[in-house]
């Protein structure tokens, strides 16, 4: 009998107390956005016009630990012009800055609550009915 696979643990996400400006370089084009959530693996931002899933860009932002730059891949846009993304690669020095920034966000209590059973069912219902966060 096959052993049940364990679902991977999601990297803790941190909601920013106020949206932070970010700059994206998509090829030669420069786009501004506002960062709303951040984790060690990616985050969510709001752009004037969402980018298609699979679009690659270079993200630049200023963190409490200093300047940060990393290549990202855009994920499927969410309702309300929110654009999730994942980090493709983070250079060691920038990774240290990101970890330091996330530690400070955690100390401020800005972690996004991990949903319990009720939250998981609520999220599933929202997805099925198409009524996501705005």
C-alpha positions as CSV (number, residue, x, y, z in Angstrom):
1,X,0.0,0.0,0.0
2,X,1.5,3.4,-1.0
3,X,2.4,5.7,1.8
4,X,0.2,8.9,1.9
5,X,2.1,11.9,0.7
6,X,2.4,14.8,3.1
7,X,1.2,18.1,1.8
8,X,4.1,20.6,1.7
9,X,4.0,23.3,4.4
10,X,3.4,26.7,2.9
11,X,5.9,29.5,3.6
12,X,4.4,31.9,6.1
13,X,3.0,35.0,4.4
14,X,3.1,38.5,5.9
15,X,0.6,41.3,5.2
16,X,2.2,44.7,5.0
17,X,0.6,47.3,7.2
18,X,0.7,49.7,4.3
19,X,1.3,48.8,0.6
20,X,4.9,49.3,-0.4
21,X,5.9,50.5,-3.8
22,X,7.7,48.1,-6.2
23,X,9.2,48.4,-9.6
24,X,9.0,45.7,-12.2
25,X,11.1,45.4,-15.3
26,X,9.3,43.3,-17.9
27,X,11.8,43.3,-20.7
28,X,12.4,46.9,-21.6
29,X,9.1,48.0,-20.0
30,X,9.0,49.4,-16.4
31,X,5.9,49.0,-14.3
32,X,5.1,50.3,-10.9
33,X,3.0,48.5,-8.4
34,X,2.1,48.2,-4.7
35,X,3.2,45.2,-2.6
36,X,0.5,43.9,-0.2
37,X,1.9,40.5,1.0
38,X,5.3,38.9,1.1
39,X,6.8,35.5,1.9
40,X,10.1,33.7,1.4
41,X,8.7,32.2,-1.8
42,X,6.8,35.1,-3.3
43,X,3.9,37.6,-2.6
44,X,1.0,39.6,-3.9
45,X,1.0,43.0,-5.4
46,X,-1.5,45.3,-7.1
47,X,-0.7,46.4,-10.7
48,X,-2.6,48.9,-12.8
49,X,-3.1,46.0,-15.3
50,X,-2.5,42.4,-14.3
51,X,0.1,40.5,-16.2
52,X,-0.5,37.0,-17.7
53,X,0.5,34.0,-15.6
54,X,4.0,32.9,-16.7
55,X,5.3,36.4,-17.3
56,X,8.8,36.8,-16.0
57,X,10.0,40.1,-14.5
58,X,12.7,41.6,-12.3
59,X,11.3,42.9,-9.0
60,X,13.0,45.8,-7.2
61,X,11.9,47.2,-3.9
62,X,13.2,48.8,-0.8
63,X,12.8,46.8,2.4
64,X,13.6,47.8,6.0
65,X,16.8,45.8,5.6
66,X,17.9,47.6,2.4
67,X,17.3,47.4,-1.4
68,X,16.1,44.1,-2.8
69,X,16.0,42.7,-6.4
70,X,15.0,39.3,-7.7
71,X,13.6,37.7,-10.8
72,X,9.9,36.7,-10.3
73,X,7.3,34.8,-12.3
74,X,3.7,36.0,-12.3
75,X,1.0,33.6,-11.2
76,X,-2.7,33.7,-12.2
77,X,-4.2,37.1,-11.3
78,X,-6.7,37.3,-8.5
79,X,-9.9,39.4,-8.4
80,X,-9.4,43.1,-7.6
81,X,-6.2,43.4,-9.7
82,X,-4.1,41.5,-7.2
83,X,-1.2,39.8,-8.9
84,X,0.5,36.9,-7.0
85,X,4.1,36.0,-7.9
86,X,6.8,33.6,-7.0
87,X,10.5,34.2,-6.7
88,X,12.5,32.4,-9.4
89,X,15.8,32.8,-7.7
90,X,17.2,35.0,-4.9
91,X,20.9,35.8,-4.6
92,X,22.3,35.0,-1.1
93,X,22.8,38.7,-0.1
94,X,19.2,39.6,-1.1
95,X,17.9,36.4,0.6
96,X,19.4,37.6,3.9
97,X,17.7,40.9,3.4
98,X,14.4,39.2,2.7
99,X,14.7,36.9,5.7
100,X,15.5,39.9,7.9
101,X,12.6,41.8,6.6
102,X,10.2,38.9,7.2
103,X,11.5,38.5,10.7
104,X,10.7,42.1,11.4
105,X,7.2,41.7,9.9
106,X,6.7,38.6,12.1
107,X,7.8,40.6,15.2
108,X,5.2,43.2,14.3
109,X,2.5,40.5,14.2
110,X,1.8,41.0,10.5
111,X,1.6,37.2,9.7
112,X,-1.4,36.1,7.7
113,X,-3.4,33.6,9.7
114,X,-3.2,30.0,8.4
115,X,-6.8,28.9,8.0
116,X,-8.2,26.2,10.1
117,X,-10.8,23.7,8.7
118,X,-13.5,26.5,8.6
119,X,-11.1,28.8,6.7
120,X,-10.3,26.0,4.2
121,X,-14.0,25.3,3.6
122,X,-14.7,29.0,3.3
123,X,-11.9,29.4,0.7
124,X,-13.1,26.4,-1.2
125,X,-16.6,27.9,-1.3
126,X,-15.3,31.3,-2.5
127,X,-13.4,29.6,-5.3
128,X,-16.3,27.5,-6.4
129,X,-18.7,30.4,-6.4
130,X,-16.2,32.9,-7.9
131,X,-16.5,35.3,-5.0
132,X,-12.9,36.0,-4.0
133,X,-11.4,38.8,-2.0
134,X,-11.6,42.3,-3.4
